[in-house]
Amino acid sequence: MNAPFTLKAGQVWTGAPPRREIRGIDEVGETQVSFHKQTSRRRFLTYQTTTIMGFRKWIQQSQAVSNDGLSAASMHGFSPSREIGQRIQLLRKAAGLSQQDLANMLGVSRTAVGFWETGRPNRISRHVPRIAKIFGISEEVFLNGQNSEKTQMSITKDEENIINLYRALSIDDRLQAMKRMEMLYRRQK
């Protein structure tokens, strides 16, 4: 389970490459965050103040990770669902469908499609086979963004066991497994 997402003095946030901006929080007020930042281009520190929402938006946009293991995924909780939501939105737009069009094809409300696209799973698992069929892709490609059947690589026995266990899981359990693995990975960083 993820720790609650809290900005606090002393946290150091590092954005993803190429900019790799580093922001250290000096003080957190009720609505404002004071911080110092350093970028790969400028070695000196600059001091700034922004709103808490503004700082959180920067975390999201730069895919920043804090020195205490928080990330944009921590803000939203369930990152794999968010990725699936982005995949639905991308596929829907590529097919020239509105949220309402997709909702009609699936027999759900437009609000449900909106929830999925913003990373709130809202009972998506039972619709995965039909969503994949509508877009003409396999369930595996829909869930993972790629088809592992075409990937040639050598894996250890442990990795093979993990893959076999994963494939034996229900869609809901696969999403939970991805969430747990991502959390363990981020904790180790």
N, C-alpha and C positions, 0 to 999 in steps of 0.2 A: 504494500500500500504506500502511495506517495505521501511524503510529508506535506503539510499545508504550505502553500506558496506564500512566502512573506519576504518583502524587501526589508533589509536591516543594515544598519551602519556596520562597516567592516567587510561586507560582501564585495568580492571582486568578480566582475562579469567579463568574459572574454568572448567576443564575437567570432563567428566563423570566417575563414579566409574568403576572399583575398584581403579585405581591409584589416581583419583581426584587431579591431578596436578594443581597448581594455578600459572598462569603467569601474572605478572603485567608489562605493557609496560612502559618503562622509556623514550624512545625516538624513533621516527620514522623518518628515513632519506628517500632519494629518492629510495634506493634499500634495505636498512637494517633496522632491528628492534632490539633495545637493550631492554632487559627485565630482570627481576628477577623472579626466580621461587622457588616454595616450593612444596614438595610432602608429601604425608601422611607418608612416611618412613623417610624422612629427614626434621626435623623441621627448619633447618637453610636455609637461602636464598642463592641461587647461581645466579651469574650474567652472562648473555650470550648475544651474538649477532648472528642473523641469517638473512637470506634474508626475504623479505616480503612474497615471495612465500612459503618459508619454514615454516614461522609462520602460514600462511593460511592453509598449508597442515596439520600442527599439530592440528589446530582448527577442521578441517574435521575429521581427524583420531580419535581424542579424543572426538568428539561431544561436544566441549567446548561451553560455553555460557558466554557472557560478562556481566559486571555489568550494562551496559546500554541496555541490551536486545538483542544484536546481537548473532547470532549462525551460525553454518554451513549452516542451511537452509537459512539464510540471504544472504550468499555468492551466493547460487544457486538460490535464489528467490523462486522457486515453489517446495517446498519439497514433496507434495503429488505426483506430476509427477515423481519426482526422485524415490520415493518408488515404483510406478507402473513400472517405467523403470527397477528397480532392480528385480522386480517380473517377468517381461517379460524375462529378461536375465536368471534368475534362471530356469524358466519353459522351456525356449528354450534349455538351456544346458542339463537339465534333460531329455529332449526328444531326445537329440542327434542331434539337428538341428543347422545349421549354420545360421547366420543372413540372408544370401542369400536364404537359404531354406525357412525360415519363410516369407521372403519378397515375394518369388515366390508363396507361398500358399495364401498370402493375396492380391497379385496383386499390390504390392508397390515396391519401390526401396529399395535396401539394406541400402542406406543412411537413409531412413525414419526409418527403424528398429533401426539403430545406434542412431539416434536422440532420439527415444523413450527410449532406454536403458540408455541414459545419462541424462534423466530427462527433455528433451525438448519435450513438448507434440506434436508439429507439426501435428495437426489434427488427433490425435489418437482416439478421441471419436467415430468416425464413424466406426472404426475397432474393437472396444471392443467386440461386440457380436461374431465376427468371431474368434478373438484371444482366447476368452474363450472357444469357441467350439473346436478349434484346440487342446487345451490342456485338454479338457474334464472336465472343471470346470464351475461353474455358473458365470455370470457376477458379482454378488455380491462378490464372493470369489476372483475373479480377481481384482476388484477395492479395496476391503477392506482387503484382505489377510485372511479373515475368513468368515464363514457363520453364520450370526446372528440367523438364524432360529433354530439352535440347542442350542443356549444359553438360559439358564433359569435364570432369575434374576428379581427382583422387581425394577420397575422404577417409577419415579414420573410422574404426568400428563404432566408437562412441558417437561420432557425427551421423553415421548411418542409422544407429539406434534412435537418435533424436529425430531424424527425418521420418523414420517409420512410425514412431509414436505420434508425431505431429500430424501425419497424414491419416492416422486412425481417429483423430479427434473430430468432434462436431465443429461446425463453423464458429459457434459461440466460444467453444473451448480453444479453438485456434487463435481467436482474437485475444483471449485471456493469456494464452501462452506467449504470444508476441509481445503483449504489454509487459509481462513479467520479465522476459528476456531483455527487453529494452531498458527496463528499470535496473536490472542487474548490471547491464553494460554501462549505463550512466553512472551508477554508484562506483564502479571500478575506475572510471576516468578521473 
